[in-house]
């Protein structure tokens, strides 16, 4: 998953590619995530948010990598 941090007042932050309130959109993401894990045949991860494996990188870190 790729994520970008943008100012809340930016045009990108206002582009809610689906309708609904923020709570409704978050609920939709939760349902889609659970379904994706179900159809993958794998169990949901058991790690906590604090121990979630992530890599923080800048766009410059990815230049030239394909």
Predicted model as a PDB file, atoms N, CA, C, CB and O in Angstrom, pLDDT in the B-factor column:
MODEL        1                                                                  
ATOM      1  N   UNK A   1       0.844  -1.162   0.000  1.00 50.00           N  
ATOM      2  CA  UNK A   1       0.000   0.000   0.000  1.00 50.00           C  
ATOM      3  C   UNK A   1       0.893   1.229   0.000  1.00 50.00           C  
ATOM      4  CB  UNK A   1      -0.962  -0.004   1.209  1.00 50.00           C  
ATOM      5  O   UNK A   1       1.880   1.301   0.732  1.00 50.00           O  
ATOM      6  N   UNK A   2       0.533   2.178  -0.820  1.00 59.00           N  
ATOM      7  CA  UNK A   2       1.252   3.438  -0.864  1.00 59.00           C  
ATOM      8  C   UNK A   2       0.351   4.525  -0.297  1.00 59.00           C  
ATOM      9  CB  UNK A   2       1.705   3.781  -2.312  1.00 59.00           C  
ATOM     10  O   UNK A   2      -0.842   4.559  -0.601  1.00 59.00           O  
ATOM     11  N   UNK A   3       0.890   5.387   0.498  1.00 66.00           N  
ATOM     12  CA  UNK A   3       0.113   6.484   1.084  1.00 66.00           C  
ATOM     13  C   UNK A   3       0.890   7.777   0.939  1.00 66.00           C  
ATOM     14  CB  UNK A   3      -0.215   6.208   2.578  1.00 66.00           C  
ATOM     15  O   UNK A   3       2.121   7.775   0.916  1.00 66.00           O  
ATOM     16  N   UNK A   4       0.175   8.865   0.843  1.00 72.00           N  
ATOM     17  CA  UNK A   4       0.795  10.188   0.787  1.00 72.00           C  
ATOM     18  C   UNK A   4       0.212  11.037   1.898  1.00 72.00           C  
ATOM     19  CB  UNK A   4       0.579  10.862  -0.602  1.00 72.00           C  
ATOM     20  O   UNK A   4      -0.967  10.913   2.229  1.00 72.00           O  
ATOM     21  N   UNK A   5       1.017  11.881   2.461  1.00 76.00           N  
ATOM     22  CA  UNK A   5       0.559  12.840   3.455  1.00 76.00           C  
ATOM     23  C   UNK A   5       0.386  14.166   2.731  1.00 76.00           C  
ATOM     24  CB  UNK A   5       1.564  12.961   4.668  1.00 76.00           C  
ATOM     25  O   UNK A   5       1.327  14.693   2.138  1.00 76.00           O  
ATOM     26  N   UNK A   6      -0.836  14.700   2.787  1.00 78.00           N  
ATOM     27  CA  UNK A   6      -1.131  15.975   2.126  1.00 78.00           C  
ATOM     28  C   UNK A   6      -1.823  16.894   3.127  1.00 78.00           C  
ATOM     29  CB  UNK A   6      -2.022  15.764   0.854  1.00 78.00           C  
ATOM     30  O   UNK A   6      -2.461  16.407   4.061  1.00 78.00           O  
ATOM     31  N   UNK A   7      -1.712  18.213   2.954  1.00 82.00           N  
ATOM     32  CA  UNK A   7      -2.418  19.124   3.846  1.00 82.00           C  
ATOM     33  C   UNK A   7      -3.927  18.921   3.736  1.00 82.00           C  
ATOM     34  CB  UNK A   7      -2.050  20.580   3.529  1.00 82.00           C  
ATOM     35  O   UNK A   7      -4.442  18.670   2.646  1.00 82.00           O  
ATOM     36  N   UNK A   8      -4.628  19.027   4.841  1.00 78.00           N  
ATOM     37  CA  UNK A   8      -6.074  18.851   4.829  1.00 78.00           C  
ATOM     38  C   UNK A   8      -6.777  19.860   3.929  1.00 78.00           C  
ATOM     39  CB  UNK A   8      -6.615  18.960   6.232  1.00 78.00           C  
ATOM     40  O   UNK A   8      -7.875  19.597   3.439  1.00 78.00           O  
ATOM     41  N   UNK A   9      -6.156  21.001   3.711  1.00 83.00           N  
ATOM     42  CA  UNK A   9      -6.773  22.033   2.877  1.00 83.00           C  
ATOM     43  C   UNK A   9      -6.448  21.876   1.398  1.00 83.00           C  
ATOM     44  CB  UNK A   9      -6.334  23.394   3.343  1.00 83.00           C  
ATOM     45  O   UNK A   9      -6.891  22.688   0.585  1.00 83.00           O  
ATOM     46  N   UNK A  10      -5.682  20.845   1.029  1.00 82.00           N  
ATOM     47  CA  UNK A  10      -5.288  20.663  -0.364  1.00 82.00           C  
ATOM     48  C   UNK A  10      -6.419  20.033  -1.175  1.00 82.00           C  
ATOM     49  CB  UNK A  10      -4.027  19.797  -0.453  1.00 82.00           C  
ATOM     50  O   UNK A  10      -7.334  19.425  -0.619  1.00 82.00           O  
ATOM     51  N   UNK A  11      -6.342  20.187  -2.490  1.00 81.00           N  
ATOM     52  CA  UNK A  11      -7.337  19.581  -3.376  1.00 81.00           C  
ATOM     53  C   UNK A  11      -7.317  18.065  -3.252  1.00 81.00           C  
ATOM     54  CB  UNK A  11      -7.086  19.995  -4.833  1.00 81.00           C  
ATOM     55  O   UNK A  11      -8.366  17.425  -3.320  1.00 81.00           O  
ATOM     56  N   UNK A  12      -6.127  17.479  -3.068  1.00 78.00           N  
ATOM     57  CA  UNK A  12      -6.021  16.029  -2.939  1.00 78.00           C  
ATOM     58  C   UNK A  12      -6.776  15.510  -1.714  1.00 78.00           C  
ATOM     59  CB  UNK A  12      -4.556  15.620  -2.858  1.00 78.00           C  
ATOM     60  O   UNK A  12      -7.392  14.446  -1.775  1.00 78.00           O  
ATOM     61  N   UNK A  13      -6.733  16.242  -0.619  1.00 77.00           N  
ATOM     62  CA  UNK A  13      -7.419  15.813   0.596  1.00 77.00           C  
ATOM     63  C   UNK A  13      -8.925  15.873   0.421  1.00 77.00           C  
ATOM     64  CB  UNK A  13      -6.994  16.672   1.782  1.00 77.00           C  
ATOM     65  O   UNK A  13      -9.653  15.120   1.067  1.00 77.00           O  
ATOM     66  N   UNK A  14      -9.400  16.754  -0.440  1.00 74.00           N  
ATOM     67  CA  UNK A  14     -10.829  16.878  -0.668  1.00 74.00           C  
ATOM     68  C   UNK A  14     -11.368  15.914  -1.703  1.00 74.00           C  
ATOM     69  CB  UNK A  14     -11.146  18.259  -1.081  1.00 74.00           C  
ATOM     70  O   UNK A  14     -12.577  15.878  -1.936  1.00 74.00           O  
ATOM     71  N   UNK A  15     -10.493  15.121  -2.337  1.00 70.00           N  
ATOM     72  CA  UNK A  15     -10.913  14.181  -3.361  1.00 70.00           C  
ATOM     73  C   UNK A  15     -11.270  12.854  -2.711  1.00 70.00           C  
ATOM     74  CB  UNK A  15      -9.810  13.992  -4.424  1.00 70.00           C  
ATOM     75  O   UNK A  15     -10.418  11.980  -2.546  1.00 70.00           O  
ATOM     76  N   UNK A  16     -12.521  12.714  -2.349  1.00 64.00           N  
ATOM     77  CA  UNK A  16     -12.978  11.501  -1.663  1.00 64.00           C  
ATOM     78  C   UNK A  16     -13.489  10.496  -2.687  1.00 64.00           C  
ATOM     79  CB  UNK A  16     -14.088  11.833  -0.626  1.00 64.00           C  
ATOM     80  O   UNK A  16     -14.706  10.318  -2.747  1.00 64.00           O  
ATOM     81  N   UNK A  17     -12.745   9.879  -3.431  1.00 70.00           N  
ATOM     82  CA  UNK A  17     -13.095   9.048  -4.576  1.00 70.00           C  
ATOM     83  C   UNK A  17     -14.326   8.180  -4.395  1.00 70.00           C  
ATOM     84  CB  UNK A  17     -11.962   8.187  -4.905  1.00 70.00           C  
ATOM     85  O   UNK A  17     -14.718   7.470  -5.321  1.00 70.00           O  
ATOM     86  N   UNK A  18     -14.927   8.221  -3.257  1.00 70.00           N  
ATOM     87  CA  UNK A  18     -16.234   7.599  -3.054  1.00 70.00           C  
ATOM     88  C   UNK A  18     -17.023   8.483  -2.109  1.00 70.00           C  
ATOM     89  CB  UNK A  18     -16.103   6.141  -2.492  1.00 70.00           C  
ATOM     90  O   UNK A  18     -16.441   9.233  -1.325  1.00 70.00           O  
ATOM     91  N   UNK A  19     -18.312   8.403  -2.175  1.00 75.00           N  
ATOM     92  CA  UNK A  19     -19.169   9.247  -1.341  1.00 75.00           C  
ATOM     93  C   UNK A  19     -19.221   8.766   0.096  1.00 75.00           C  
ATOM     94  CB  UNK A  19     -20.568   9.296  -1.911  1.00 75.00           C  
ATOM     95  O   UNK A  19     -18.576   7.787   0.470  1.00 75.00           O  
ATOM     96  N   UNK A  20     -19.994   9.467   0.879  1.00 78.00           N  
ATOM     97  CA  UNK A  20     -20.188   9.086   2.269  1.00 78.00           C  
ATOM     98  C   UNK A  20     -19.350   9.914   3.217  1.00 78.00           C  
ATOM     99  CB  UNK A  20     -19.870   7.636   2.454  1.00 78.00           C  
ATOM    100  O   UNK A  20     -18.468  10.673   2.815  1.00 78.00           O  
ATOM    101  N   UNK A  21     -19.652   9.742   4.471  1.00 81.00           N  
ATOM    102  CA  UNK A  21     -18.921  10.436   5.524  1.00 81.00           C  
ATOM    103  C   UNK A  21     -17.579   9.738   5.738  1.00 81.00           C  
ATOM    104  CB  UNK A  21     -19.746  10.476   6.846  1.00 81.00           C  
ATOM    105  O   UNK A  21     -17.391   8.608   5.287  1.00 81.00           O  
ATOM    106  N   UNK A  22     -16.653  10.397   6.418  1.00 82.00           N  
ATOM    107  CA  UNK A  22     -15.387   9.712   6.729  1.00 82.00           C  
ATOM    108  C   UNK A  22     -15.603   8.387   7.471  1.00 82.00           C  
ATOM    109  CB  UNK A  22     -14.494  10.626   7.569  1.00 82.00           C  
ATOM    110  O   UNK A  22     -14.906   7.409   7.201  1.00 82.00           O  
ATOM    111  N   UNK A  23     -16.554   8.347   8.394  1.00 88.00           N  
ATOM    112  CA  UNK A  23     -16.819   7.095   9.116  1.00 88.00           C  
ATOM    113  C   UNK A  23     -17.336   6.010   8.178  1.00 88.00           C  
ATOM    114  CB  UNK A  23     -17.831   7.332  10.244  1.00 88.00           C  
ATOM    115  O   UNK A  23     -16.950   4.848   8.305  1.00 88.00           O  
ATOM    116  N   UNK A  24     -18.202   6.375   7.240  1.00 87.00           N  
ATOM    117  CA  UNK A  24     -18.730   5.406   6.279  1.00 87.00           C  
ATOM    118  C   UNK A  24     -17.624   4.899   5.356  1.00 87.00           C  
ATOM    119  CB  UNK A  24     -19.864   6.032   5.452  1.00 87.00           C  
ATOM    120  O   UNK A  24     -17.587   3.714   5.023  1.00 87.00           O  
ATOM    121  N   UNK A  25     -16.729   5.788   4.944  1.00 83.00           N  
ATOM    122  CA  UNK A  25     -15.621   5.375   4.080  1.00 83.00           C  
ATOM    123  C   UNK A  25     -14.658   4.457   4.826  1.00 83.00           C  
ATOM    124  CB  UNK A  25     -14.871   6.603   3.547  1.00 83.00           C  
ATOM    125  O   UNK A  25     -14.159   3.484   4.261  1.00 83.00           O  
ATOM    126  N   UNK A  26     -14.399   4.767   6.093  1.00 88.00           N  
ATOM    127  CA  UNK A  26     -13.519   3.906   6.894  1.00 88.00           C  
ATOM    128  C   UNK A  26     -14.146   2.530   7.086  1.00 88.00           C  
ATOM    129  CB  UNK A  26     -13.226   4.551   8.265  1.00 88.00           C  
ATOM    130  O   UNK A  26     -13.447   1.517   7.045  1.00 88.00           O  
ATOM    131  N   UNK A  27     -15.456   2.488   7.294  1.00 92.00           N  
ATOM    132  CA  UNK A  27     -16.154   1.203   7.435  1.00 92.00           C  
ATOM    133  C   UNK A  27     -16.081   0.408   6.138  1.00 92.00           C  
ATOM    134  CB  UNK A  27     -17.628   1.426   7.838  1.00 92.00           C  
ATOM    135  O   UNK A  27     -15.923  -0.813   6.171  1.00 92.00           O  
ATOM    136  N   UNK A  28     -16.193   1.082   4.999  1.00 90.00           N  
ATOM    137  CA  UNK A  28     -16.083   0.399   3.707  1.00 90.00           C  
ATOM    138  C   UNK A  28     -14.687  -0.180   3.523  1.00 90.00           C  
ATOM    139  CB  UNK A  28     -16.413   1.362   2.555  1.00 90.00           C  
ATOM    140  O   UNK A  28     -14.541  -1.299   3.031  1.00 90.00           O  
ATOM    141  N   UNK A  29     -13.672   0.562   3.908  1.00 89.00           N  
ATOM    142  CA  UNK A  29     -12.293   0.060   3.805  1.00 89.00           C  
ATOM    143  C   UNK A  29     -12.121  -1.173   4.690  1.00 89.00           C  
ATOM    144  CB  UNK A  29     -11.269   1.164   4.209  1.00 89.00           C  
ATOM    145  O   UNK A  29     -11.480  -2.144   4.287  1.00 89.00           O  
ATOM    146  N   UNK A  30     -12.689  -1.136   5.885  1.00 91.00           N  
ATOM    147  CA  UNK A  30     -12.576  -2.286   6.795  1.00 91.00           C  
ATOM    148  C   UNK A  30     -13.220  -3.519   6.166  1.00 91.00           C  
ATOM    149  CB  UNK A  30     -13.239  -1.972   8.165  1.00 91.00           C  
ATOM    150  O   UNK A  30     -12.647  -4.607   6.207  1.00 91.00           O  
ATOM    151  N   UNK A  31     -14.405  -3.354   5.586  1.00 93.00           N  
ATOM    152  CA  UNK A  31     -15.090  -4.485   4.952  1.00 93.00           C  
ATOM    153  C   UNK A  31     -14.300  -5.012   3.755  1.00 93.00           C  
ATOM    154  CB  UNK A  31     -16.501  -4.073   4.507  1.00 93.00           C  
ATOM    155  O   UNK A  31     -14.150  -6.223   3.594  1.00 93.00           O  
ATOM    156  N   UNK A  32     -13.803  -4.115   2.927  1.00 91.00           N  
ATOM    157  CA  UNK A  32     -13.025  -4.531   1.761  1.00 91.00           C  
ATOM    158  C   UNK A  32     -11.728  -5.236   2.177  1.00 91.00           C  
ATOM    159  CB  UNK A  32     -12.704  -3.316   0.879  1.00 91.00           C  
ATOM    160  O   UNK A  32     -11.309  -6.201   1.539  1.00 91.00           O  
ATOM    161  N   UNK A  33     -11.107  -4.755   3.235  1.00 90.00           N  
ATOM    162  CA  UNK A  33      -9.879  -5.372   3.734  1.00 90.00           C  
ATOM    163  C   UNK A  33     -10.143  -6.790   4.223  1.00 90.00           C  
ATOM    164  CB  UNK A  33      -9.274  -4.530   4.863  1.00 90.00           C  
ATOM    165  O   UNK A  33      -9.403  -7.717   3.894  1.00 90.00           O  
ATOM    166  N   UNK A  34     -11.204  -6.951   5.010  1.00 90.00           N  
ATOM    167  CA  UNK A  34     -11.552  -8.281   5.515  1.00 90.00           C  
ATOM    168  C   UNK A  34     -11.862  -9.232   4.359  1.00 90.00           C  
ATOM    169  CB  UNK A  34     -12.757  -8.197   6.474  1.00 90.00           C  
ATOM    170  O   UNK A  34     -11.452 -10.392   4.384  1.00 90.00           O  
ATOM    171  N   UNK A  35     -12.582  -8.747   3.347  1.00 92.00           N  
ATOM    172  CA  UNK A  35     -12.906  -9.579   2.197  1.00 92.00           C  
ATOM    173  C   UNK A  35     -11.654  -9.964   1.413  1.00 92.00           C  
ATOM    174  CB  UNK A  35     -13.889  -8.856   1.289  1.00 92.00           C  
ATOM    175  O   UNK A  35     -11.524 -11.104   0.967  1.00 92.00           O  
ATOM    176  N   UNK A  36     -10.741  -9.020   1.245  1.00 92.00           N  
ATOM    177  CA  UNK A  36      -9.502  -9.307   0.523  1.00 92.00           C  
ATOM    178  C   UNK A  36      -8.691 -10.387   1.241  1.00 92.00           C  
ATOM    179  CB  UNK A  36      -8.663  -8.027   0.370  1.00 92.00           C  
ATOM    180  O   UNK A  36      -8.150 -11.288   0.599  1.00 92.00           O  
ATOM    181  N   UNK A  37      -8.608 -10.300   2.550  1.00 90.00           N  
ATOM    182  CA  UNK A  37      -7.877 -11.328   3.296  1.00 90.00           C  
ATOM    183  C   UNK A  37      -8.603 -12.659   3.189  1.00 90.00           C  
ATOM    184  CB  UNK A  37      -7.710 -10.923   4.781  1.00 90.00           C  
ATOM    185  O   UNK A  37      -7.961 -13.702   3.064  1.00 90.00           O  
ATOM    186  N   UNK A  38      -9.939 -12.642   3.236  1.00 91.00           N  
ATOM    187  CA  UNK A  38     -10.712 -13.889   3.155  1.00 91.00           C  
ATOM    188  C   UNK A  38     -10.472 -14.581   1.819  1.00 91.00           C  
ATOM    189  CB  UNK A  38     -12.219 -13.610   3.345  1.00 91.00           C  
ATOM    190  O   UNK A  38     -10.196 -15.780   1.788  1.00 91.00           O  
ATOM    191  N   UNK A  39     -10.574 -13.845   0.714  1.00 93.00           N  
ATOM    192  CA  UNK A  39     -10.420 -14.476  -0.599  1.00 93.00           C  
ATOM    193  C   UNK A  39      -8.965 -14.866  -0.877  1.00 93.00           C  
ATOM    194  CB  UNK A  39     -10.923 -13.535  -1.693  1.00 93.00           C  
ATOM    195  O   UNK A  39      -8.706 -15.699  -1.746  1.00 93.00           O  
ATOM    196  N   UNK A  40      -8.020 -14.274  -0.151  1.00 93.00           N  
ATOM    197  CA  UNK A  40      -6.621 -14.664  -0.330  1.00 93.00           C  
ATOM    198  C   UNK A  40      -6.333 -16.009   0.310  1.00 93.00           C  
ATOM    199  CB  UNK A  40      -5.697 -13.608   0.254  1.00 93.00           C  
ATOM    200  O   UNK A  40      -5.312 -16.637   0.028  1.00 93.00           O  
ATOM    201  N   UNK A  41      -7.245 -16.451   1.180  1.00 93.00           N  
ATOM    202  CA  UNK A  41      -7.036 -17.723   1.865  1.00 93.00           C  
ATOM    203  C   UNK A  41      -6.106 -17.622   3.050  1.00 93.00           C  
ATOM    204  CB  UNK A  41      -6.501 -18.727   0.912  1.00 93.00           C  
ATOM    205  O   UNK A  41      -5.767 -18.629   3.672  1.00 93.00           O  
ATOM    206  N   UNK A  42      -5.695 -16.418   3.362  1.00 90.00           N  
ATOM    207  CA  UNK A  42      -4.784 -16.217   4.492  1.00 90.00           C  
ATOM    208  C   UNK A  42      -5.559 -15.643   5.670  1.00 90.00           C  
ATOM    209  CB  UNK A  42      -3.607 -15.277   4.102  1.00 90.00           C  
ATOM    210  O   UNK A  42      -6.583 -14.985   5.484  1.00 90.00           O  
ATOM    211  N   UNK A  43      -5.073 -15.891   6.875  1.00 87.00           N  
ATOM    212  CA  UNK A  43      -5.730 -15.340   8.052  1.00 87.00           C  
ATOM    213  C   UNK A  43      -5.310 -13.884   8.236  1.00 87.00           C  
ATOM    214  CB  UNK A  43      -5.391 -16.172   9.313  1.00 87.00           C  
ATOM    215  O   UNK A  43      -4.251 -13.458   7.775  1.00 87.00           O  
ATOM    216  N   UNK A  44      -6.164 -13.141   8.919  1.00 86.00           N  
ATOM    217  CA  UNK A  44      -5.844 -11.745   9.212  1.00 86.00           C  
ATOM    218  C   UNK A  44      -4.579 -11.666  10.050  1.00 86.00           C  
ATOM    219  CB  UNK A  44      -7.015 -11.054   9.939  1.00 86.00           C  
ATOM    220  O   UNK A  44      -4.368 -12.523  10.909  1.00 86.00           O  
ATOM    221  N   UNK A  45      -3.738 -10.678   9.834  1.00 86.00           N  
ATOM    222  CA  UNK A  45      -2.524 -10.534  10.650  1.00 86.00           C  
ATOM    223  C   UNK A  45      -2.875 -10.323  12.120  1.00 86.00           C  
ATOM    224  CB  UNK A  45      -1.669  -9.359  10.140  1.00 86.00           C  
ATOM    225  O   UNK A  45      -3.932  -9.788  12.454  1.00 86.00           O  
ATOM    226  N   UNK A  46      -1.976 -10.751  12.975  1.00 89.00           N  
ATOM    227  CA  UNK A  46      -2.227 -10.606  14.412  1.00 89.00           C  
ATOM    228  C   UNK A  46      -1.361  -9.537  15.061  1.00 89.00           C  
ATOM    229  CB  UNK A  46      -1.997 -11.922  15.108  1.00 89.00           C  
ATOM    230  O   UNK A  46      -1.460  -9.302  16.265  1.00 89.00           O  
ATOM    231  N   UNK A  47      -0.504  -8.881  14.260  1.00 89.00           N  
ATOM    232  CA  UNK A  47       0.327  -7.844  14.857  1.00 89.00           C  
ATOM    233  C   UNK A  47      -0.521  -6.627  15.226  1.00 89.00           C  
ATOM    234  CB  UNK A  47       1.458  -7.438  13.893  1.00 89.00           C  
ATOM    235  O   UNK A  47      -1.594  -6.398  14.667  1.00 89.00           O  
ATOM    236  N   UNK A  48      -0.010  -5.861  16.178  1.00 90.00           N  
ATOM    237  CA  UNK A  48      -0.717  -4.662  16.612  1.00 90.00           C  
ATOM    238  C   UNK A  48      -0.313  -3.478  15.740  1.00 90.00           C  
ATOM    239  CB  UNK A  48      -0.426  -4.364  18.100  1.00 90.00           C  
ATOM    240  O   UNK A  48       0.655  -3.553  14.983  1.00 90.00           O  
ATOM    241  N   UNK A  49      -1.048  -2.410  15.850  1.00 85.00           N  
ATOM    242  CA  UNK A  49      -0.706  -1.207  15.099  1.00 85.00           C  
ATOM    243  C   UNK A  49       0.704  -0.729  15.468  1.00 85.00           C  
ATOM    244  CB  UNK A  49      -1.742  -0.091  15.367  1.00 85.00           C  
ATOM    245  O   UNK A  49       1.439  -0.238  14.611  1.00 85.00           O  
ATOM    246  N   UNK A  50       1.072  -0.871  16.726  1.00 89.00           N  
ATOM    247  CA  UNK A  50       2.392  -0.428  17.189  1.00 89.00           C  
ATOM    248  C   UNK A  50       3.521  -1.284  16.624  1.00 89.00           C  
ATOM    249  CB  UNK A  50       2.446  -0.452  18.707  1.00 89.00           C  
ATOM    250  O   UNK A  50       4.647  -0.808  16.480  1.00 89.00           O  
ATOM    251  N   UNK A  51       3.228  -2.548  16.302  1.00 92.00           N  
ATOM    252  CA  UNK A  51       4.274  -3.436  15.793  1.00 92.00           C  
ATOM    253  C   UNK A  51       4.105  -3.746  14.304  1.00 92.00           C  
ATOM    254  CB  UNK A  51       4.281  -4.731  16.585  1.00 92.00           C  
ATOM    255  O   UNK A  51       4.762  -4.645  13.780  1.00 92.00           O  
ATOM    256  N   UNK A  52       3.232  -3.011  13.627  1.00 89.00           N  
ATOM    257  CA  UNK A  52       2.984  -3.224  12.200  1.00 89.00           C  
ATOM    258  C   UNK A  52       4.265  -2.999  11.402  1.00 89.00           C  
ATOM    259  CB  UNK A  52       1.865  -2.286  11.694  1.00 89.00           C  
ATOM    260  O   UNK A  52       4.939  -1.986  11.586  1.00 89.00           O  
ATOM    261  N   UNK A  53       4.606  -3.939  10.516  1.00 87.00           N  
ATOM    262  CA  UNK A  53       5.830  -3.775   9.724  1.00 87.00           C  
ATOM    263  C   UNK A  53       5.628  -2.724   8.627  1.00 87.00           C  
ATOM    264  CB  UNK A  53       6.255  -5.125   9.097  1.00 87.00           C  
ATOM    265  O   UNK A  53       4.799  -2.906   7.735  1.00 87.00           O  
ATOM    266  N   UNK A  54       6.374  -1.647   8.693  1.00 88.00           N  
ATOM    267  CA  UNK A  54       6.273  -0.580   7.694  1.00 88.00           C  
ATOM    268  C   UNK A  54       7.663  -0.108   7.301  1.00 88.00           C  
ATOM    269  CB  UNK A  54       5.436   0.603   8.231  1.00 88.00           C  
ATOM    270  O   UNK A  54       8.634  -0.303   8.031  1.00 88.00           O  
ATOM    271  N   UNK A  55       7.735   0.508   6.145  1.00 85.00           N  
ATOM    272  CA  UNK A  55       8.954   1.155   5.692  1.00 85.00           C  
ATOM    273  C   UNK A  55       8.574   2.573   5.298  1.00 85.00           C  
ATOM    274  CB  UNK A  55       9.626   0.375   4.498  1.00 85.00           C  
ATOM    275  O   UNK A  55       7.708   2.765   4.444  1.00 85.00           O  
ATOM    276  N   UNK A  56       9.201   3.555   5.898  1.00 86.00           N  
ATOM    277  CA  UNK A  56       8.952   4.950   5.560  1.00 86.00           C  
ATOM    278  C   UNK A  56      10.058   5.386   4.610  1.00 86.00           C  
ATOM    279  CB  UNK A  56       8.899   5.862   6.843  1.00 86.00           C  
ATOM    280  O   UNK A  56      11.245   5.285   4.921  1.00 86.00           O  
ATOM    281  N   UNK A  57       9.640   5.874   3.443  1.00 85.00           N  
ATOM    282  CA  UNK A  57      10.618   6.280   2.431  1.00 85.00           C  
ATOM    283  C   UNK A  57      10.121   7.532   1.732  1.00 85.00           C  
ATOM    284  CB  UNK A  57      10.870   5.141   1.403  1.00 85.00           C  
ATOM    285  O   UNK A  57       8.919   7.791   1.677  1.00 85.00           O  
ATOM    286  N   UNK A  58      11.043   8.294   1.206  1.00 85.00           N  
ATOM    287  CA  UNK A  58      10.673   9.470   0.438  1.00 85.00           C  
ATOM    288  C   UNK A  58      10.592   9.092  -1.042  1.00 85.00           C  
ATOM    289  CB  UNK A  58      11.689  10.624   0.665  1.00 85.00           C  
ATOM    290  O   UNK A  58      11.070   8.033  -1.448  1.00 85.00           O  
ATOM    291  N   UNK A  59       9.989   9.958  -1.829  1.00 82.00           N  
ATOM    292  CA  UNK A  59       9.925   9.729  -3.261  1.00 82.00           C  
ATOM    293  C   UNK A  59      11.330   9.611  -3.839  1.00 82.00           C  
ATOM    294  CB  UNK A  59       9.151  10.856  -3.953  1.00 82.00           C  
ATOM    295  O   UNK A  59      11.571   8.812  -4.744  1.00 82.00           O  
ATOM    296  N   UNK A  60      12.245  10.402  -3.320  1.00 83.00           N  
ATOM    297  CA  UNK A  60      13.631  10.355  -3.798  1.00 83.00           C  
ATOM    298  C   UNK A  60      14.254   8.981  -3.565  1.00 83.00           C  
ATOM    299  CB  UNK A  60      14.472  11.433  -3.103  1.00 83.00           C  
ATOM    300  O   UNK A  60      15.121   8.562  -4.333  1.00 83.00           O  
ATOM    301  N   UNK A  61      13.830   8.277  -2.525  1.00 82.00           N  
ATOM    302  CA  UNK A  61      14.348   6.934  -2.253  1.00 82.00           C  
ATOM    303  C   UNK A  61      13.990   5.965  -3.380  1.00 82.00           C  
ATOM    304  CB  UNK A  61      13.802   6.412  -0.917  1.00 82.00           C  
ATOM    305  O   UNK A  61      14.687   4.974  -3.597  1.00 82.00           O  
ATOM    306  N   UNK A  62      12.903   6.254  -4.094  1.00 77.00           N  
ATOM    307  CA  UNK A  62      12.413   5.342  -5.127  1.00 77.00           C  
ATOM    308  C   UNK A  62      12.868   5.722  -6.531  1.00 77.00           C  
ATOM    309  CB  UNK A  62      10.914   5.294  -5.089  1.00 77.00           C  
ATOM    310  O   UNK A  62      12.646   4.959  -7.472  1.00 77.00           O  
ATOM    311  N   UNK A  63      13.487   6.857  -6.691  1.00 76.00           N  
ATOM    312  CA  UNK A  63      13.921   7.265  -8.026  1.00 76.00           C  
ATOM    313  C   UNK A  63      14.917   6.259  -8.579  1.00 76.00           C  
ATOM    314  CB  UNK A  63      14.543   8.675  -7.993  1.00 76.00           C  
ATOM    315  O   UNK A  63      15.880   5.884  -7.911  1.00 76.00           O  
ATOM    316  N   UNK A  64      14.676   5.838  -9.786  1.00 63.00           N  
ATOM    317  CA  UNK A  64      15.577   4.900 -10.423  1.00 63.00           C  
ATOM    318  C   UNK A  64      15.311   3.451 -10.082  1.00 63.00           C  
ATOM    319  CB  UNK A  64      16.957   5.232 -10.063  1.00 63.00           C  
ATOM    320  O   UNK A  64      15.917   2.558 -10.674  1.00 63.00           O  
ATOM    321  N   UNK A  65      14.412   3.194  -9.132  1.00 61.00           N  
ATOM    322  CA  UNK A  65      14.101   1.799  -8.815  1.00 61.00           C  
ATOM    323  C   UNK A  65      12.845   1.388  -9.567  1.00 61.00           C  
ATOM    324  CB  UNK A  65      13.915   1.597  -7.280  1.00 61.00           C  
ATOM    325  O   UNK A  65      11.828   2.080  -9.524  1.00 61.00           O  
ATOM    326  N   UNK A  66      12.925   0.279 -10.244  1.00 56.00           N  
ATOM    327  CA  UNK A  66      11.759  -0.231 -10.982  1.00 56.00           C  
ATOM    328  C   UNK A  66      11.571  -1.698 -10.758  1.00 56.00           C  
ATOM    329  CB  UNK A  66      11.896   0.039 -12.461  1.00 56.00           C  
ATOM    330  O   UNK A  66      10.639  -2.290 -11.302  1.00 56.00           O  
TER     331      UNK A  66                                                      
ENDMDL                                                                          
END                                                                             
